[in-house]
């Protein structure tokens, strides 16, 4: 008798998990329908802005790295 209760409980948990998963996917699809997707021209403009920002930050990091390397190189020559 106890074995059938465990089986029923396990089946119920699996069905509950499956139903929750289906509800989650349905909610995600519903939310994605509400999203305003950019057009081709907006997408190209946004991509250009992102690429410029990445290049700008990379240049700043490179400048700081080069400057710090130069300063440390000069200090090492003085003290070593």
C-alpha positions in Angstrom: 0.0 0.0 0.0 2.7 2.4 0.9 4.5 1.7 -2.3 1.5 2.9 -4.4 1.4 6.2 -2.4 5.0 6.9 -3.2 4.4 6.1 -6.8 1.4 8.4 -7.0 3.3 11.2 -5.2 6.2 10.8 -7.6 3.9 10.9 -10.6 2.2 14.0 -9.2 5.6 15.7 -8.8 6.6 14.9 -12.3 3.3 16.1 -13.7 3.5 19.3 -11.5 7.1 19.9 -12.7 6.0 19.4 -16.4 3.1 21.8 -16.0 5.2 24.4 -14.3 7.7 24.1 -17.2 5.0 24.5 -19.8 3.6 27.6 -18.0 7.1 29.1 -17.8 7.8 28.6 -21.5 4.4 30.1 -22.3 5.1 33.1 -20.1 8.5 33.6 -21.8 7.0 33.5 -25.3 4.3 35.9 -24.2 6.9 38.4 -22.9 9.0 38.1 -26.0 6.0 39.1 -28.1 5.9 42.4 -26.1 9.5 43.2 -26.8 10.2 46.1 -29.3 12.8 44.6 -31.6 15.0 47.2 -33.4 14.9 47.5 -37.2 17.9 46.9 -39.4 19.1 50.6 -39.4 18.7 50.8 -35.6 20.6 47.5 -35.2 23.5 48.8 -37.4 23.6 52.0 -35.5 23.6 50.3 -32.1 26.3 47.9 -33.2 28.5 50.8 -34.4 28.1 52.5 -31.0 29.0 49.3 -29.2 32.1 48.7 -31.4 33.2 52.3 -30.9 32.8 52.1 -27.1 34.7 48.8 -27.0 37.6 50.2 -29.1 37.6 53.4 -27.0 37.9 51.5 -23.7 40.5 49.2 -25.2 42.6 52.2 -26.3 42.4 53.8 -22.8 43.4 50.5 -21.2 46.3 50.1 -23.7 47.4 53.7 -22.9 47.4 53.2 -19.2 49.2 49.8 -19.6 51.9 51.3 -21.8 52.4 54.3 -19.5 52.6 52.2 -16.4 55.0 49.8 -18.1 57.2 52.7 -19.2 57.2 54.2 -15.6 58.0 50.8 -14.0 60.8 50.2 -16.6 62.4 53.5 -15.7 62.1 52.8 -12.0 63.6 49.4 -12.4 66.6 50.9 -14.3 67.1 53.4 -11.5 66.8 51.0 -8.5 68.2 47.8 -10.0 
